[in-house]
Amino acid sequence: MNLDIATTVSVAFILLVASVFILFLAGIRSIKAGQKLFFFRKRRELVSRGWRIIFTGLILGGLAFCVRQYAEPAIYTIFPPTPTITLTPTTTLTPTITLTPTITLTPTITNTPSITPTPFVPQEIATLFVSTQMPDKNAALSPIQIARNIDKNRQPVNPNTEFENPILKLFGTFSYNNMVDGSQWTAIWYRVVDWKIMCFETLSWNGGTGGYGYTECEVDPSEWLPGEYEVQMFLAMNWMTSTRFSVMGEVPTHAPTATNSPTASLSPTITNTPLPTGTATPRPTWTITPRPTITLTRTVTITPTPTHTRRPTATEINP
């Protein structure tokens, strides 16, 4: 079983407190038992032994107090928790990144202008600094562990480097030593593909010299696109540690919302149903009255057809 320094100190403190409690009970029982004896010598021995046990318990109680208050910082001065910072290459050649004929390298364009070898605090975040206290040059932060939840002791619950969508909130936990209260501390969460800042926090440190801490990032689940993400931590403007993790799976889709879609509207049409209002004349005029605001007038010209009148013959006149 591997125990870190903080856990070992806590176990030692609990054992000392339990020993103090047991010694106090044993001393009190010895004193009470001696007071019941009639023989002076036996009674004095039991009472004396009881007080010696109680005195030993008091010594162990003082030792427990010292262990609780001073043991961990003293151990850290001898065995400082030096974080193992691993520099992961920020530029990787993957099959998804290819040079196409539409991308040409010119003296003013670099392959990855947004990726720098050493992380830095963006200017828009640096302007939010409020602390003037400089951090200790011996301050150290451990590698960051990413998890969906943490316990009451700020320890990660099931830390991992890959997370499946949907994601509501992620925590980055770490241990620290030689920190100075009042110094500026910053944590930035990036999406690596476009180096978009997902979350950030920059605060005046108030967590003491050593212990455990965490940073968190909570955004809309639709923002956790599949890909690689990186968490960077800084003291003042100095980069201290960073770590990467991956998000897999499709992002959750929003529930459909009602939108005002255009509906087909019937435009007024003109039907050719004239209603004659006049009587037939050699040149009749039909007035067509359609819907309001639209008036159609049709003029009909009737050309009379000549009729042939047969002249009567002489026979028909004089029968």
TANORCOR-V807997 format. One record per backbone hydrogen bond with DSSP energy under -1.0 kcal/mol. CO is the residue of the C=O (numbers start at 1). NH is the residue of the N-H. If there is no record, write none. Layout:
BEGIN
co: {CO | CO}
nh: {NH | NH}
END
This chain:
BEGIN
co: {4 | 5 | 6 | 7 | 8 | 9 | 10 | 11 | 12 | 13 | 14 | 15 | 16 | 17 | 18 | 19 | 20 | 21 | 22 | 23 | 24 | 25 | 26 | 27 | 28 | 29 | 30 | 31 | 34 | 39 | 40 | 41 | 42 | 43 | 44 | 45 | 46 | 47 | 48 | 49 | 50 | 51 | 52 | 53 | 54 | 55 | 56 | 57 | 58 | 59 | 60 | 61 | 62 | 63 | 64 | 65 | 66 | 70 | 71 | 72 | 73 | 75 | 80 | 83 | 94 | 100 | 106 | 112 | 122 | 123 | 125 | 126 | 136 | 140 | 145 | 146 | 147 | 149 | 151 | 155 | 161 | 163 | 170 | 171 | 172 | 173 | 174 | 175 | 176 | 177 | 180 | 183 | 184 | 185 | 186 | 187 | 188 | 189 | 190 | 191 | 191 | 196 | 199 | 201 | 203 | 205 | 209 | 211 | 213 | 215 | 217 | 220 | 221 | 223 | 227 | 228 | 229 | 230 | 231 | 232 | 233 | 233 | 234 | 235 | 238 | 241 | 243 | 245 | 246 | 247 | 248 | 259 | 271 | 281 | 286 | 291 | 313 | 314}
nh: {8 | 9 | 10 | 11 | 12 | 13 | 14 | 15 | 16 | 17 | 18 | 19 | 20 | 21 | 22 | 23 | 24 | 25 | 26 | 27 | 28 | 29 | 30 | 31 | 32 | 33 | 34 | 35 | 37 | 43 | 44 | 45 | 46 | 47 | 48 | 49 | 50 | 51 | 52 | 53 | 54 | 55 | 56 | 57 | 58 | 59 | 60 | 61 | 62 | 63 | 64 | 65 | 66 | 67 | 68 | 69 | 70 | 74 | 75 | 76 | 77 | 79 | 82 | 85 | 97 | 103 | 109 | 115 | 126 | 127 | 128 | 129 | 139 | 177 | 173 | 160 | 171 | 157 | 154 | 151 | 246 | 248 | 217 | 147 | 215 | 145 | 213 | 142 | 211 | 140 | 183 | 205 | 236 | 203 | 234 | 201 | 232 | 198 | 230 | 195 | 196 | 191 | 189 | 187 | 185 | 182 | 179 | 176 | 174 | 172 | 170 | 223 | 224 | 225 | 247 | 192 | 245 | 190 | 243 | 188 | 240 | 241 | 186 | 238 | 235 | 233 | 231 | 229 | 163 | 227 | 165 | 261 | 273 | 284 | 298 | 294 | 317 | 318}
END
